[in-house]
Amino acid sequence: MPGIYIHIPFCKQACNYCDFYFSTSLKNKDALLQALKKEIVIQKNYFPSPSDEDINTIYLGGGTPSLLTKQELLGIFNELNKYFSIAADAEITLEANPDDLTSEKIKQLHDTPINRLSIGVQSFFDEDLRFMNRAHTSQMAVDSVKTAQNNGFKNITIDLIYGTPTMSNENWLSNLNKAFELNVQHISCYALTVEPRTALHHSIMTGKSKNVDDEKTAQQFELLIAEMKRNDFTQYEISNFCKEGFYSRHNSNYWLKENYLGLGPSAHSYNGDSRQWNVRNNNLYIKALQESELNFEKEILTPDQQYNEYILTSLRTIWGIDLNRIKQYGENYLANCTKEAEAYIKSGDITLQDSRLYLTDKGKLLADKISSDLFVI
């Protein structure tokens, strides 16, 4: 079932590791929201037609969507409902920073269609938060989760980051235990990645910060897998863990190659045959839509690209690579996949069960390399 992603490109301050598109200036917020509503109208027929499938997931990401007011959020949902059929049980997620989630703010969010919060905790240690240049404290992180729960949110996911120079293995275990104590339904855990042109990259290059320690990161990933199993969380994708029945529909749709429409600056869309992405600039995005036009780039996916994307996304998941689906791309793709997988099956990094290839816990440490080896070039 298709989904909609909405990129809200505003933040109070820049986290040093982030390479997503955002602005710390809110001066164009009203104009951008008007442009976003125009894009909804223009893109109302994006999904293949005829289609009897309702939208089953809406995800507001960023940036920091929790900077929007209740009325601004309702304005977006009202526009979506005019032009799209939204399933009655749709999963509607809002990314939020702990420092935004006051009791009053959470009550306002509960009065909107939002039924799932994704809270950017990152760590329950102030030392880590200062290193990442986060705007909240560890106490704010704890309070935001508890306040959301006390005000009726029953589907909460938090983000945690491991592998930072400031984080010991002991503190990583403490972070995980705090998350379990808070009784959230879903946890996303990401290894710190040093992206080019970020403040973190510059800080490392100039010797102001230590670089990421790959060995320590691998140790913390192994601790992560063990602790999640011990606490009855399912690892349904390499970085994503949930209690039974709380898979993220938004994330799952992406990995299972469902169609999705991306709205807002830098947002990506996918319809099975092509991928397109909006301009990564607020002013250019607004200007185009003021003239009822879209500013985007598009590529038609070749069979090789479609196969490679399927390998990349499916191998990371609990559902694995379906060799019967690979066969639909062509016998040559099936032959390539099975041939390249042989060495990893022998090494114990991949298992083959019922015509599906799955990463083992050992293989998850090599996921990117294994995927690239299965690609066709």
C-alpha positions in Angstrom: 0.0 0.0 0.0 1.4 3.4 -0.9 2.7 6.0 1.5 3.4 9.7 1.7 6.5 11.4 3.1 6.6 15.1 3.9 9.9 16.8 4.5 9.8 19.8 6.9 13.1 21.5 6.3 13.5 23.6 9.5 15.6 23.1 12.7 16.4 25.2 15.7 20.1 24.3 15.4 22.3 22.0 13.3 23.4 18.6 14.7 27.0 18.2 13.8 26.5 14.8 12.0 23.4 15.6 10.0 23.5 15.9 6.2 19.8 16.0 5.6 18.5 19.2 4.0 17.3 21.8 6.5 17.5 25.5 7.4 17.9 27.1 10.9 15.9 30.2 9.6 12.2 30.1 9.9 11.5 33.2 8.0 10.2 31.3 4.9 8.1 28.9 6.9 4.7 30.3 5.9 5.6 30.5 2.3 7.0 27.0 2.3 3.8 25.6 3.9 1.7 27.3 1.2 4.0 25.8 -1.5 3.7 22.4 0.1 -0.1 22.6 -0.1 0.3 23.5 -3.8 2.5 20.5 -4.3 -0.1 18.2 -2.8 -2.6 19.4 -5.4 -0.2 19.0 -8.3 0.9 15.6 -7.2 -2.6 14.2 -6.5 -2.3 11.8 -9.5 1.3 10.7 -8.8 0.4 7.1 -7.9 -0.5 4.7 -10.8 -4.1 4.9 -11.9 -6.5 3.3 -11.6 -5.7 2.4 -7.9 -8.1 1.2 -5.2 -5.4 1.4 -2.5 -5.7 3.9 0.3 -2.7 5.7 1.7 -1.7 3.6 4.7 1.2 5.7 6.0 2.0 9.4 6.3 5.4 10.3 7.7 6.5 13.9 8.6 10.2 14.0 8.7 13.0 16.6 8.5 14.3 18.7 9.7 12.1 19.1 12.7 8.4 18.7 12.0 7.7 19.3 15.7 8.4 22.9 15.1 5.0 23.2 13.4 2.0 24.4 15.3 -1.2 22.4 15.7 -2.9 24.6 13.1 -0.1 24.3 10.6 -0.2 20.5 10.9 -4.0 20.4 10.6 -3.7 22.6 7.4 -1.4 19.9 5.9 -3.7 17.1 6.8 -6.8 18.9 5.5 -5.1 19.4 2.2 -4.0 15.7 2.0 -7.6 14.6 2.7 -8.9 16.6 -0.2 -6.9 14.9 -2.8 -5.9 11.5 -1.4 -7.8 8.6 0.1 -6.3 8.0 3.6 -6.9 4.7 5.2 -8.9 4.9 8.5 -6.1 3.1 10.3 -3.3 4.8 8.6 0.0 5.1 10.5 0.7 8.8 10.8 4.2 9.6 12.2 5.7 12.9 13.3 9.4 13.2 14.0 10.0 15.3 17.1 12.9 16.6 19.2 12.6 16.2 23.0 13.0 19.9 23.6 9.8 20.6 21.6 7.7 18.1 23.4 6.3 20.1 26.3 3.1 18.8 27.9 1.1 21.5 26.1 2.7 20.6 22.8 2.0 16.9 23.2 -1.6 17.6 24.0 -1.9 19.7 20.8 -0.3 16.9 18.8 -2.8 14.4 20.2 -5.6 16.6 18.9 -4.3 16.0 15.3 -4.4 12.8 13.2 -0.9 12.0 14.3 -0.9 8.6 16.1 2.9 7.8 16.2 5.8 9.8 17.5 9.4 9.4 16.5 11.5 11.1 19.2 15.1 12.0 18.4 16.6 11.0 21.7 20.0 9.9 20.3 21.5 9.4 23.9 20.5 9.6 27.5 23.9 11.0 28.4 24.5 14.8 28.2 28.1 14.3 27.2 27.0 12.6 24.0 24.3 15.2 23.3 26.8 18.0 23.7 29.2 16.2 21.3 26.4 15.9 18.7 25.2 19.5 19.3 21.7 18.5 20.2 19.4 21.1 21.7 18.0 18.9 24.5 19.3 17.3 27.7 19.1 13.7 28.8 16.3 14.7 31.3 14.3 16.3 28.5 14.6 13.1 26.6 13.1 11.0 29.4 10.4 13.6 30.2 9.3 13.8 26.6 8.7 10.1 26.3 6.9 9.8 29.6 4.7 12.9 28.9 3.8 11.6 25.5 2.7 8.3 27.1 0.8 10.0 29.8 -1.1 12.0 27.2 -2.3 9.1 25.1 0.4 8.2 22.6 0.6 4.4 22.5 3.0 4.0 19.6 6.4 5.7 20.2 9.7 5.1 18.6 13.0 6.6 19.7 16.3 7.1 17.8 19.6 6.2 19.5 23.1 6.7 18.0 26.1 4.5 18.9 29.7 4.6 18.0 30.3 8.2 19.1 33.8 9.0 20.4 32.2 10.0 23.7 30.3 6.7 24.2 31.7 3.7 26.1 30.3 0.2 25.8 29.0 0.6 29.3 27.1 3.8 28.5 25.7 2.2 25.4 24.3 -0.6 27.4 22.9 2.0 29.8 21.2 3.8 26.9 19.5 0.6 25.8 18.4 -0.3 29.3 16.9 3.2 29.8 15.0 2.7 26.5 13.7 -0.6 27.7 12.6 0.9 31.0 10.6 3.6 29.2 8.6 0.8 27.6 8.6 2.3 24.1 7.3 0.1 21.2 10.0 0.7 18.7 13.7 1.7 18.7 15.9 2.8 15.8 19.6 2.6 16.4 22.2 4.0 14.0 25.9 3.9 14.0 27.4 7.4 13.8 28.5 8.0 10.2 30.8 10.9 9.3 29.2 12.4 6.2 31.2 14.8 4.0 30.5 18.5 4.3 29.1 18.2 7.9 30.4 20.0 10.9 31.5 16.7 12.4 33.6 15.9 9.3 35.2 19.3 9.5 35.9 18.9 13.2 37.6 15.5 12.6 39.6 16.8 9.7 40.9 19.7 11.8 41.8 17.5 14.7 39.1 19.0 17.1 37.2 15.7 17.4 38.3 12.1 17.5 37.3 10.0 14.5 34.8 7.1 14.7 36.4 3.8 16.0 35.2 1.1 13.7 36.1 -1.7 16.2 34.1 -0.1 19.0 31.2 0.6 16.7 31.1 -3.1 15.8 31.2 -4.1 19.4 28.3 -1.8 20.2 26.3 -3.2 17.3 26.8 -6.8 18.7 25.8 -5.6 22.1 22.7 -4.0 20.5 21.6 -7.2 18.8 22.1 -9.3 22.0 20.2 -6.8 24.3 17.3 -6.4 21.8 16.8 -10.2 21.7 17.0 -10.4 25.5 14.2 -7.8 25.8 11.9 -9.3 23.1 12.5 -6.8 20.4 12.5 -8.1 16.8 15.2 -6.8 14.6 13.2 -6.5 11.4 15.8 -4.4 9.7 19.4 -3.8 10.5 18.8 -0.5 12.4 15.2 -1.1 13.4 13.7 -3.0 16.3 10.2 -3.4 17.6 7.8 -5.1 19.9 5.4 -7.5 18.2 2.9 -5.7 16.1 4.8 -2.4 16.0 6.7 -2.6 12.7 7.0 0.9 11.2 4.8 0.8 8.1 6.7 3.8 6.6 10.0 2.0 6.9 8.7 -1.3 5.9 7.1 0.2 2.7 10.4 1.5 1.7 12.3 -1.8 2.2 9.5 -3.8 0.5 9.5 -1.5 -2.5 6.0 -0.1 -2.1 5.2 3.2 -3.9 5.7 6.4 -2.0 5.3 10.1 -2.7 7.7 12.6 -1.3 6.5 16.2 -0.7 8.7 19.2 0.3 12.3 20.3 -0.5 14.7 17.4 -1.2 11.9 14.8 -0.7 12.1 11.6 -2.9 9.3 9.7 -4.6 9.2 6.2 -6.1 6.5 4.5 -8.2 8.2 1.3 -9.2 9.5 2.4 -12.6 11.1 5.8 -11.7 12.5 7.8 -8.9 12.4 11.6 -8.5 13.6 14.1 -6.0 12.7 17.7 -5.3 15.1 20.6 -5.4 17.2 20.8 -2.2 16.6 24.5 -1.7 13.7 26.2 0.1 13.7 29.4 -2.0 13.8 27.5 -5.3 11.2 25.1 -4.1 8.9 27.9 -3.1 9.5 29.9 -6.3 8.6 27.0 -8.6 5.4 26.3 -6.8 4.3 29.9 -6.7 4.2 29.4 -10.5 2.4 26.1 -10.1 5.5 24.2 -11.2 7.6 21.5 -9.7 11.4 21.8 -9.5 12.7 18.2 -9.5 15.0 15.7 -11.1 13.8 12.3 -12.3 15.4 9.0 -13.5 13.8 6.0 -15.1 15.1 3.0 -13.4 16.8 0.4 -15.6 16.4 -3.3 -14.9 19.9 -3.4 -13.4 19.0 -0.5 -11.0 15.7 -2.1 -10.0 17.5 -5.4 -9.2 20.3 -3.6 -7.3 17.8 -1.6 -5.3 15.8 -4.7 -4.4 19.0 -6.4 -3.2 20.1 -3.4 -1.1 16.8 -2.9 0.7 15.6 -6.5 1.1 18.8 -8.0 2.3 18.7 -5.7 5.3 15.4 -7.0 6.5 13.9 -9.9 8.3 12.1 -10.8 5.1 15.3 -11.3 3.1 15.9 -11.7 -0.6 13.1 -13.6 -2.4 14.8 -15.6 -5.2 11.5 -16.1 -6.8 11.1 -12.3 -7.1 14.7 -12.1 -8.4 13.6 -14.5 -11.2 11.0 -12.0 -12.3 13.9 -9.6 -13.2 15.4 -12.3 -15.5 17.3 -15.5 -15.2 20.6 -13.7 -15.6 19.8 -11.8 -12.4 19.0 -15.0 -10.5 22.2 -16.6 -11.7 24.2 -13.6 -10.6 22.6 -13.5 -7.1 22.9 -17.2 -6.4 26.5 -17.3 -7.6 27.7 -14.3 -5.6 25.8 -15.5 -2.5 27.6 -18.9 -2.4 30.7 -17.7 -0.7 28.7 -15.9 2.0 26.6 -19.0 2.6 29.7 -21.0 3.1 31.2 -18.4 5.5 28.0 -18.3 7.6 27.2 -14.7 6.7 24.0 -15.7 4.7 21.6 -18.5 5.2 19.4 -19.9 2.4 15.9 -21.0 3.5 12.8 -21.7 1.4 14.2 -19.8 -1.6 15.1 -16.8 0.5 18.5 -15.4 1.4 18.9 -13.9 5.0 21.8 -12.2 6.7 23.0 -13.9 9.9 23.9 -11.8 12.9 27.5 -12.2 11.8 26.6 -11.1 8.2 24.8 -8.0 9.4 28.2 -6.5 10.2 29.0 -6.8 6.5 25.6 -5.9 5.1 26.8 -3.1 2.8 29.7 -5.1 1.4 27.6 -8.2 0.8 24.9 -6.2 -1.0 27.4 -4.6 -3.3 28.9 -8.0 -4.1 25.4 -9.2 -5.1 24.8 -6.2 -7.4 25.1 -6.3 -11.2 27.5 -3.6 -12.5 
